[in-house]
Amino acid sequence: MWPVKTKVLKINPEMPEPELVLEAARCIHKGGLVIFPTETVYGVAADCANPLAMKRLREVKKRSDDKPFSVMVAQKELVRNYTTYTDPKLFKLIDRYWPGPLTVILPASGATPGQTIGIRIPDHAVALRLVENARCTIAAPSANIEGNPPPTTCEEALRDLDGLVDIAIDSGKVDIGTASTIVDFTKPKPTVVRAGVISQADVDAVVGRKNILFVCTGNSCRSVMAEYLFRKKIKGRKDVDVASCGTSVLFPTSASQEALGVLKSFGLDAREHLSQPVTNMLLKKSDLIFVMTRSHRSQVLERVPSVEPRVYLLGEFHHEPAHREAELDIPDPIGHARAEYQSCAAFIDDCLEKVVNLI
């Protein structure tokens, strides 16, 4: 039986009351329907894995069986639970716009060929807490009857759905007021199929950039020198992003004094550099990944096997064949004299001459 009247919970949009969010989340987990706010419009949530809840959601929305629902997640990495799609363009876009008003359509994993799924992370504290606490995959269409305008307040949502859903969360008016942009990644290029605040030009600008990543151990010398030397070689290229990271970084630190000194001799100032750890997102959104040693390569592929075609040993690009064969690994100069750093930087600089041609 559907409720005679929907229960309304007033929840602070900036600092959501945990007990109220938990009440709404438990309702979803038990098969109920909940109206909730996002930064775009108000949505209505149901447990995707509950056939009765999904049947009821379709009846409430008056939506046909052939029109799928998108789902909401709370973390970027959870995309892997719903698709095997690995193109860096996807990860560039979601890293730029999630959390935010972007839904991506992707091939659904474990589904029949051609089946897709829409996914997004809302940029709203209440919505995020609700998704986290529900402990299930949430289907989240707008909280209106099909064909009516998407609601921007709880009151507007209740005009259509009062008495048809169990709980409505009232957190005031939403920030944006238009539905999220939908980008379809199953088309030949990422294509906006529903306009929102993110335009096709915005999408093209993000996915069209080349992301280059250099990886070493501590991100304090080798990968830093590679990053800054490479930036110098491609100066003027506005379509390339360059970054570096380390496989053993625990907290941010500056580049080593020796590396700073060597880079200064090349006319480069790296004093603002702070080390960062290698992350799955950094790897997934990179078009080319250059590691200093075979050990680094193994660590990268252990984290994200799918990036294997894009990972290279930087030492392979040295201009002398003897070097390429004998010195695939670029030794760590840490703890050695300044001359060792200078030799390392010169070797890296030589390798980068060929890397420039790849982009």
CORSUL-V548133 format. One line per field, one symbol per residue. ss: DSSP state (H for helix, E for strand, C for the rest). phi: phi as a letter, one per 20 degrees, with the letter a starting at -180 (. if undefined). psi: psi as a letter, one per 30 degrees, with the letter a starting at -180 (. if undefined). Layout:
ss: ???
phi: ???
psi: ???
This chain:
ss: CCCCCCEEEECCCCCCCHHHHHHHHHHHHCCCCEEEECCCCEEEEEECCCHHHHHHHHHHHCCCCCCCCCEECCCHHHHHHCCCCCCHHHHHHHHHHCCCCEEEEEECCCCCCCCEEEEECCCCHHHHHHHHHHCCCEEEEECCCCCCCCCCCHHHHHHHHCCCCCEEEECCCCCCCCCCEEEECCCCCCEEEECCCCCHHHHHHHHCCEEEEEEECCCCCHHHHHHHHHHHHCCCCCCEEEEEEECCCCCCCCCCHHHHHHHHHCCCCCCCCCCCECCHHHHHCCCEEEECCHHHHHHHHHHCHHHHHHEEEHHHHCCCHHHHHHCCCCCCCCCCCHHHHHHHHHHHHHHHHHHHHHC
phi: .effcffddecffecgfgfffffffffffeoedcfbecfebfdcdbfgedgffffffffffldffedfdecdcdcgffgffcbdfcfggfffffffddfrecdddcfefmdfgnfcbdcbdfdbgfffffffeflafeebffebfgoefffdcfffffgedfndceccedcnfffencfffddeeeegcgcfdbfbfeeffffgfffefeddcdccedlccgffffffffgffdgofedcdcbbbcfcedbfcffffffffffffendddfefcfcffcgfgffeefccddecfffgffffffcgfegfddcffffeffegfffeecfeeffegndfgffffffffffffffgffgffd
psi: klkekkkkjjkkfeikjeeeeeeeeeeefgglkkklkafdlklkkljefjeeeeeeeeeefhklfgjlkllklfkeffeffflgkgkfeefeefeefkkahkkkklkkkglkkfklkkkljkikeeeeeeeeffhlkkkillilkkflkkkfleeeefeegkfflekkkjgakleeglllkkkjgfleljkjfkkafkleeeeeeeffkkkkkkkadfhfdefeeeeeeeeefgkfjggkkklllkfhkelklllleeeeeeeefggkjgffkklklkleeeeefkekkjlfleeeeeeefeeiffgefgkkkeffgkfkeeeeefhekjkkfkflleeeeeeeeeeeeeefeeeeff.
